[in-house]
Amino acid sequence: MSLKNRIDKNHRLRNSARKITERIRPAATRFARKGGEAAKHQVRRGRAWAAPRVRRSGKVLQEDITPKVTHVLQDTVAPKVSHLLTSAAHLIEPHRDGDGKAKSEAESEAKR
């Protein structure tokens, strides 16, 4: 195949690829947008599920486990771990508006 024929073939393939890309772009954009929204929703659901469990772990540590161990552990380590778990629960838990619906972090930051 001559150089001119290879160049012509390359141009034809490039033009075909551009046309296909232009036809596919709107659908790909919709799928990407829906995928991003679904991912955000799943992250919020996961955070809403995890936060009460982390908070409950801190309470169990403080109320149930701590009294059963030595006073040294009770006075030094347990309050710190309990505070750490409670703080983590606040960070994990999605922000909620007055209706109980989860808000995006951008919305909650805008109100601060």
PyMOL commands that set and color helices and strands:
alter all, ss='L'
color gray80, all
select helices_A, chain A and resi 3-68+71-92+105-111
alter helices_A, ss='H'
color red, helices_A
deselect
rebuild
show_as cartoon
